[in-house]
């Protein structure tokens, strides 16, 4: 409040402040400091709510609709150690040159398909249909079905995995799903990065190299606020 709201609004009568002024207060930090912007808006809205209750303001709360005007704040996912996209091809080649085991194949498949670790670890053969990996809603973070077109590299990983048998594509030693820690250790990934971090590598690659629209890469990552159009992900592998 002291840093962002009061310098511009602190000497104004609560009855006179309009929504357009709040937009101008928040615009500079709306995308650069999304968490701060959200909290500023929340606290300012509470002030106006009290002002209306105390009959110091007759107009509606000027914060209503401000977020819609500025655009939805895209809160970042929890930070995962990631590898720069320029380093990914060399790591991937190193990974694929190692003896084939389920954990390494699982990691390779997750990289190629830009999957979350759990989506790859729990992947089952009946998810593979007509050149697609269909991840059921109950296995996705957003609880909606996610379809991923399988690249030639991803299909090659599946071909080698068929010899292991069972319903899981990448079974652990007991036939149960691999753990996240086992996959993270595959190919010497730890402590360089995490399996989930390759999704960040993909996102940066999509923006800086492929230069696809943001909504395309967001759909490939199955993020919640984008349209559900799919595109084959890749990192030049």
N, C-alpha and C positions, 0 to 999 in steps of 0.2 A: 504493500500500500504506500509506504513512504517513498519507495524508489520509483514507482511507475504511475500510481493514481493521484496521489496528493499534489505533486508538483504542477499538474495541469488542472486538477479539479478541486483541490483543497480549499480554495477561497471562494468557491461558487456555492450558491444557494441550491440545496438538494431539489428544490421545486423546479429549477430552471434548466437543469442538465438534460441534454437530449441524447438519443441513441447514437447519432452521428459523431458526437464528441467522444463517446466511449470507443467507437470503432477506431478513431484516430489515436486514442491512447494505447490500444492493444495491437494495432496493426504492426508496429515495429518489432514486436516480440512474439507475434502469433505463431510464426513458423520457426524462428530461431531459438526461442525459449518456450516451447509449448507447455511444459509443466508449470512454469511461472505464470504464463498467460492464463492458463486455466484457473490457477489459484487466485490471481488478481480479479478475474471476472467473477469468480465465486464469492469473494469477499465484498466486492463492490455491489453485487446483486443483493447481498444480505443487508448492506447499509441502506440501499434504496427500499428494500422490503420493510425495514424498521421505520424508515421515513414515511412510507405510505400508511403503516399501522398507526403511527403517531400523528397522522393527519398533517404532516409537513409537506406532503406532495399529493396532488390530486390525480396527476397523470399516471399511466401505467408504468411499471418498472422499465426503465430505458434499457436494461440489460437483455430483456426478452428479444430474441431474434438476432442479437449481435454475433453469436457464434455462427449462425447460418450465413450472415453477410460475409464474414471473414473466411468461411470455409472450415470444414471439419478439421480439428487438430489431429494429426497423425502421431499418436504416442508411440515411441519406439518400443520394440520388444526388449525383453531382458537381454542385457549385453552378453554375447558369447564371443570368446576369442575366435577371430577369423583370420584367414590367410588372404593376402592380396591376390587379386585375380590373376596377376601376371605370374605368380608362383604356383598356381594350381596345376597347370599342365605338367610341369616337371614332377610335382608330387604325385599326380595321377599316374604318370608313366612309371615312376618308381613303385607305386602301390601295385600296379598291374604286373610288374616284372617279378614280384615276390610269389612264392608258392601259394596256390589257391586254397584259401580256407574261407569258411562262411563269413567271418567277421570282416575280412578284407573285401570280399565280394559285396557284402552289404554296404560297406562304406562307399565303394565305387558306384554302386547303384544309386545311393542317396545323392552323391555328387552329380551324377549324370542327369538325374530327374529332379534336382532341387527339392528333395523331400526333407521333411523333419526326420530326425533319427528314429523316432517311434514308428512313423509310417513305413520306414524301410525295414525295421527290425520285426515288425508284426505282419509284414506283407505275406500274403498267401497266394497260392497258385490260382485259386478261383477268382482272384482280383484281376488276372490278366485276360483280356478279351479284345480280339480284333485289333491288335497293335496298340492297345491302351492299357495302362494300369489304372483301374478304377478303385480308388481308396474309399471304402464305405464311410458314411458320415460319423459313425461311432468311433472311428479310429483317427479322426481329424480334430485339430484344435478348435476349428470353427463349427464343428458338428454339421457339416454338409459334405455331400459326395464331391470328391475331387478327381477329375480325369486327367491323366498325364500321358501324352503321346510318347511312345517308346522309340528312342533313337536307335540307330544301328548298334551303337556302343552299349546301350542298355539291354538290347536283345541279346548281344553276345554274353553279357553277364548272366542273363537268365539261362542261356543255353548251357553254360558250365554249371549252373546251380541245379539243373535237373537231375544230376547224378546222386544228389543227397537224399532224395525221396522225402515223403511226408507232406503234410499240408502247407507247412511254412516254407517259403522260398529260401530263407537263410536261417536254418535251425541251429540252436546251440547244441552242445554235446549231449544233453539229455533229451533233445527234441523240443525243448521249450524255447521261447524267443531269446535271442541274445540280449545281454544287458547293454545299457548305454555306455558303461565304462569299458566293456570288452571291445565295442566298436570304436570307441575313441582311441584305444591303444593300437588299433590296427595300422600297420604300416608306419609305426612310429609317429603318429599324429600328435599325441600328447608329448610335451606341453606346448607345441606350436600353436594349436588351434583346437576347436571342438568340431564334432561332426555337424552340429547345427550351424556352426560358423560359415560353412560353405554356402549357405543360403544368402548370407551377407555378401560373400564373394560374387555370387551370381547376380545379385541386385546391382552391385557397382559395375560389373561387366556389362550388364544389360543397358545401363545408363550411359556409360562412357565409350563402349565399343560397339555394341549392337545398335545403340541409340533408338531403342524401341520406345513407344509411348509408355509412360509410367503405369497406366492401367493394365498394359499387357504383362509387364513383369510382375505386378502385384497379383494378377490372376494366376500366373504360373506358380507363384508362391502360396496361392490359396489364402490370401489375406482377406479379412472380412468385409472391408468397405469398398471393394472393387467389384466390377461386374464379373460374372462367372464365365468369361471366355478364356480358352486355354491356348497356350502356345508351347511348342516343344522347347524346353530349356536346353541350354548348353553353355560350355565355356571354351569352345574352340577345340574340344577334345576329339 
